[in-house]
Amino acid sequence: MVSKTSTPNTTPETREELRPRQPKSITGEPVIEVRHLKTHFPIKDGVLQRVVGHVRAVDGVSFSLYRGMTMGLVGESGCGKTTAGRSILRLTPKTEGEVLFKGQDVYALNRSELRSLRPKMQIIFQDPYSSLSPRLPVGEIIGEAAREHRIVPPEEFDDYIDRIMQNCGLQSYHRDRYPHEFSGGQRQRICIARALALNPEFVVCDEPVSALDVSIQAQIINLLMDLQDQYELTYLFISHDLSVVEHISDTVGVMYLGDIVEFASKEDIFAYPLHPYTEALFSAIPIPDPDISRDRILLEGTVPSPANPPPGCKFHTRCPRVKDICRSQVPPVYEAAAGHRVACHLYAGCPVVEDEAAAPVLLGEHEHNVKGPGSSADAET
């Protein structure tokens, strides 16, 4: 008698629409404060491997994140988004600057203190397959760190993991299966459950939907929003997909070559992009209407090397509105409107922001009296 080999009965992925995001409000003190964060990687050469330079992956980033909020971090590949997120979590060591978690300097902690802090700061990696061990069942992947950090008593452990899996859209019978038995969307749910099992307060979402089919992305975004409302999570959402960032974020920072060149509320930055790079980046967002056309801003040249950035404003080699001062002087951060900060000499008449991490974070859309760089009559080309 020949037995038929049974195939795994995983839950099929179904198409789901993005749900509207509920408006947020700022309360209390910042959960995360980043002040002048720099992360440089040495370049070594020769037989003696002497340091001949540095790759300036993150070159002076500052911002604050409040409880229950989501900050979107966008920019071209190689601009330093992922390195910034990993440096905040102390997974990649910083070169300079401060990272404060609820007022506590993350880099001043000793090994024991850092171990106690680890469960509160988690990350969801970009590739759900390569970040999961193929040799461990899903229940062990999700629960290993929770057991190690003693999140719940041993007698409650199994029920706790089942509850976390159900909150992330997984069934309890999935715990004995291995990652290769799941679809891409289900594997990303496993990654989310693994982070959530440690009861975190701050989560770095490193392009969590970029490796997924478009029909599955809405499920993961809706899940992240539901979990944020349920557990009051704070997200740093790193992504290339500007439409997703616009949907899920409360504030948005635009990175270019290791710097945040513009920061504002989601409503402000998408309605009034001020930096020339932000304008060019947002002009690439497709409009799902064949009767509406958008003027695409095409930047000339290539992105300079972070190992040898140009003097002055790093964007001046590609900027269509470049001025002479841009080639020699690094622009300070100006507050062009309430809560809307931009590092560009075109806004030299606006107040200078001395401390970006301490500057107020305002949500919603605000009145803008300044015009975008495309309307600057005195700009040189």
Buried (B, 14 or more C-beta within 10 A) or exposed (E): EEEEEEEEEBBEBEEBEBEEBEEBEBEEEBBBBBBBBBBBBEEEEEEEEEEEBBBBBBBBBBBBBBBBBBBBBBBBEBBBBBBBBBBBBBEBEBBEBBBBBBEEEBEEBEEEEBEEBBBBBBBBBBBBBEBBEEEBBBBBBBBBBBBEBEBBEEEEBBEBBBBBBEBBBBEBEBBEBBBEBBBBBBBBBBBBBBBBBBBBBBBBBBBBBBBBEEEBBBBBBBBBBBBBEEBEBBBBBBBBBBEBBBBBBBBBBBBBBBBBBBBBBBBBBBEBBBBBBBBBBBBEEEEEEEEEEEEEBEBEEEBBEBBEBBEBBBBBBBBBBBBEBBBEEEBBBBBBBBBBBBBBBBBEEBEEBEEBBEBEBBBBBBEBEBBBBBEBEEBEE
